Amino acid sequence: MDSALLASLAQLVLAAQCGIAAYCDFRHRMLPNLLCLSVLGTGIAAGWMLHDLTWVGLSLAHGVLALLVGMALFAGGVIGGGDAKFYVAVAAWLPLGYGFWMLGAVALCGLVLALAWFPLRSRVAALAPDPALAKEFRKVPFGLAIAAGGLLTYLASTGIWGAQA
């Protein structure tokens, strides 16, 4: 298969997975384990097929570092467990050298999301499938920021149209 076509396919796969994750987090306040595992596995496969073993090794290092930080943030109640797992999965698409870029992109997307979210959170809470979940639905679905920031970082790292930077 042509490498440019393969690179475009990888970008589409990650975009689709991030879109599904964003929907799941917004609508259900849940990022399924199977989806996180799928993102992780396709990230490793894309790194192996498009780059080299160094890229894969550094991507796994990025994922491990993200896991350690995510566990600490989850233990402190800062983020949810699904957010931590999803961040790790998306981090596996990018080598460690892009770690701060992804963190910055996710933080920036999170800031934009929070600024848009707070005026709307009462209306969104009304969408909760069960009134007992309304409090949960007032919280910022940070999976949206992880999906957007991670995807933007991956696209920037590989070139939006498949040309590697």
N, C-alpha and C positions, 0 to 999 in steps of 0.2 A: 504494500500500500504506500502511496506517495506520502512523504513526511509532512508536507503542508496540509494535506487532507486529514492526516492523522492528528495533527496539532489542532486543526479546526474542530474535529470530532471531539477531542478531549475538552476543548473549551465549551462546546455545546453540552457535553455530559455534565461538566461542573455547573454550568449555568442552569441546567434543568434540575440538578440535585439541590442547588441553592434556592431555586424557585419553590421547589416542593417543601424544603425546610422552612422557608419564610412563611409559606401558607400554613403549614402545620403549627408553627409557633404562634402565628397571629390568630388563627381560628380555634386551635385546640390547646394552646399553651403547652405544647409538647413537641419535643424533637425525638422521634422514634429511634431506638437503638439500631434497628435494621438499616435505617437511612444513614445514620452516622457510620456504621460499618461499611456500607456501600460507598460513601464518600471517601473513607479511608482507603479501601481496597482499590477503587478506581484511581485515586491519587498516586498510590504506589505503582500501579500498572502503567499509568500515563508517564510517570517519571522514568520507569524502566524502558518503555517503548520509545519515548521521545528524546531522552537525554542519556544518562549513563548511570553506572552504579554509584558514582560519587554523589550525583543529584539525589538518588534514592536514599543513600545513607544520611546525607545532610537533611533531607526532608523528614526522615524518621527521627533524627536528632531534634529537629524543630518540633515535631509532634510530642516527643518525650518531655521537652522543656515546657511546652504548652500544657501538657498533662499535669506536671508538677505545680505550675502556677495555677491552673484551673482547679486542682484539688484544694489548694490553699484558699483560693477565693470562694469555693463552694463551702468549705469548712467554716469560713467566716461569714457565710450567709450573703455574700456580695452578689453572686450569680447562682443560677440554678444548675443542677446537674446536667440537664440536657444541653444548656449553653456551653458548659465546660467540655462535654464530649464532642459537640459539633465543632467547636473551635479547634480541638485536637485533630479532628478528621480533616478539616479544611487546611490546617497547618501542614498536613502530610503531603499536600500538593506543592508545597514551596520549600526550598532549602532554607537552612538556618539563616543564611545571609539576608533573606527577605523577611525575617521575623519582626524586626522593628517597623518595616514598611507595612506589614499586615496589621500589626498592633495599632499603628497610627491610622491606617485606613478604617479599621473597625471602630476605633475610638471616634474618629470624625463622623462616620456614618451613625454611630450611636448618639453623638451629640445632636446631629440633625434630626434623628428619630425622636429623641427625648423632647426637643423643642417643638416638634410637630405633635407629639403624643400627649403632653400634659394638658393642652386645651381640649383634647378630644377624648380623654380617658373615660369620662363618665358615659359618653355616648357608646364607646366601645364596650364598656362593662355591661351595657344593656344587651349586647349580643351574646353574652354568656349562655351556654345551653341550659344551665341550671342556675337559679338565683343565688344558690349557695356559693357558686364560683365567681360571682361578680367582683369580689375583692381581688381574686387572682387575675381577673381580666383587666383590672385597673393598672397592673404592673406593666412596665415596658417590655415588650417581647423582643429581647435583645438578640434572639436568633436572626432577626431581620438584618441587624447591623453586622453580625458575623457573616451572614451570607453575602451581603453587598460588599463589605470591605474585603473579605477573602477573595471573592470573584474578581473584584477590581484589581487587587494585587496580583492575582494569577495572570490576568489578561495583560497587565503592565509588564510582568516578568517574562512573558513568552511572546509578547507582541500580539496585539488584538487580532491581526489577520494571519497569525501563524508564523510570522518571521521572528526568530529568536533574537532577543536583545543581547 
